[in-house]
Amino acid sequence: MAKITYVEFGGTEHVVDVPTGLTVMEGARDNGIPGIEADCGGACACSTCHVYVDEAWVDRLPPKDPMESDMLDFAWQPDPVRSRLTCQIRVFDNLDGLKVYMPEKQI
């Protein structure tokens, strides 16, 4: 289990425990976190679970695969370094303390 902080665009923080094996997107969905829509259900077929990863965590996450990189082209104001799709980040104990920021909107 990992404690993950989701920060809404307006600054409201939600700190939740996400079970190992789920994705960061599933943790948001299962806990009713606003700002992550996940229209495709985690199939990496949209960009509606886009977040900006806290700078301290960028190098600690697995690298983006080509499919995720391609889908981020459709996200709202993607950042080449910090943007990630939460459906592609699997939760393990080493993600305890991860902090992600939602964009102004999802498209």
C-alpha positions as CSV (number, residue, x, y, z in Angstrom):
1,M,0.0,0.0,0.0
2,A,1.2,3.5,-0.8
3,K,0.0,6.9,0.5
4,I,-0.6,9.1,-2.6
5,T,-1.4,12.8,-2.6
6,Y,-3.7,14.0,-5.4
7,V,-3.8,17.8,-5.7
8,E,-6.7,19.4,-7.5
9,F,-6.1,22.4,-9.8
10,G,-7.4,24.7,-7.2
11,G,-5.0,23.4,-4.5
12,T,-7.2,21.0,-2.6
13,E,-5.2,17.9,-1.5
14,H,-6.5,14.4,-1.1
15,V,-4.2,11.9,0.6
16,V,-5.3,8.3,0.2
17,D,-3.9,4.9,0.7
18,V,-3.8,3.0,-2.6
19,P,-3.4,-0.8,-2.6
20,T,-0.4,-2.3,-4.2
21,G,-1.1,-3.5,-7.7
22,L,-3.7,-0.8,-8.6
23,T,-2.8,2.1,-10.7
24,V,-2.6,5.7,-9.6
25,M,-5.7,6.3,-11.7
26,E,-7.6,3.5,-10.0
27,G,-6.7,4.9,-6.6
28,A,-8.2,8.3,-7.6
29,R,-11.3,6.6,-9.1
30,D,-11.9,4.3,-6.1
31,N,-11.6,7.2,-3.7
32,G,-13.8,9.7,-5.6
33,I,-10.9,12.1,-6.3
34,P,-12.2,14.9,-8.7
35,G,-10.0,15.9,-11.7
36,I,-9.1,12.4,-13.0
37,E,-11.9,11.4,-15.4
38,A,-10.4,8.2,-16.8
39,D,-12.8,7.9,-19.7
40,C,-11.2,4.9,-21.3
41,G,-11.0,3.0,-18.0
42,G,-7.3,2.7,-17.9
43,A,-6.6,1.3,-21.5
44,C,-4.2,4.2,-22.4
45,A,-6.7,5.2,-25.1
46,C,-7.3,8.7,-24.0
47,S,-5.6,11.4,-21.9
48,T,-8.3,12.1,-19.3
49,C,-6.2,10.8,-16.4
50,H,-3.3,13.2,-17.1
51,V,-1.4,14.7,-14.1
52,Y,1.8,16.5,-13.4
53,V,4.1,14.5,-11.2
54,D,5.8,16.3,-8.4
55,E,9.3,17.2,-9.5
56,A,10.8,15.1,-6.7
57,W,9.2,12.0,-8.2
58,V,9.9,12.4,-11.9
59,D,13.0,10.3,-11.9
60,R,11.7,7.7,-9.4
61,L,8.9,6.5,-11.7
62,P,9.3,4.0,-14.5
63,P,9.8,5.7,-17.8
64,K,6.9,6.4,-20.2
65,D,6.4,3.9,-22.9
66,P,5.8,5.0,-26.5
67,M,2.0,4.6,-26.2
68,E,1.8,6.8,-23.1
69,S,4.0,9.4,-24.8
70,D,1.7,9.4,-27.8
71,M,-1.4,9.8,-25.8
72,L,0.1,12.7,-23.8
73,D,0.1,14.7,-27.0
74,F,-3.7,14.9,-26.6
75,A,-3.6,16.1,-22.9
76,W,-4.3,19.6,-21.7
77,Q,-1.0,21.5,-21.7
78,P,1.3,18.6,-21.3
79,D,4.7,19.1,-19.7
80,P,7.5,17.1,-21.5
81,V,9.0,16.1,-18.1
82,R,6.3,16.1,-15.5
83,S,3.2,14.9,-17.4
84,R,2.1,11.3,-16.9
85,L,-1.1,9.3,-17.5
86,T,-2.1,7.8,-14.1
87,C,-3.4,4.7,-15.7
88,Q,0.2,3.8,-16.6
89,I,1.6,4.2,-13.1
90,R,1.2,0.9,-11.2
91,V,1.3,1.3,-7.4
92,F,4.0,-0.4,-5.3
93,D,5.2,0.3,-1.8
94,N,8.1,2.4,-3.2
95,L,5.5,5.0,-4.4
96,D,4.6,5.8,-0.8
97,G,4.5,9.6,-0.7
98,L,3.9,10.2,-4.4
99,K,2.3,13.6,-5.1
100,V,0.5,14.4,-8.4
101,Y,-1.2,17.6,-9.5
102,M,-4.2,17.7,-11.7
103,P,-4.3,20.0,-14.8
104,E,-6.9,22.8,-15.1
105,K,-9.0,20.4,-17.2
106,Q,-8.9,17.1,-18.9
107,I,-9.6,16.8,-22.6
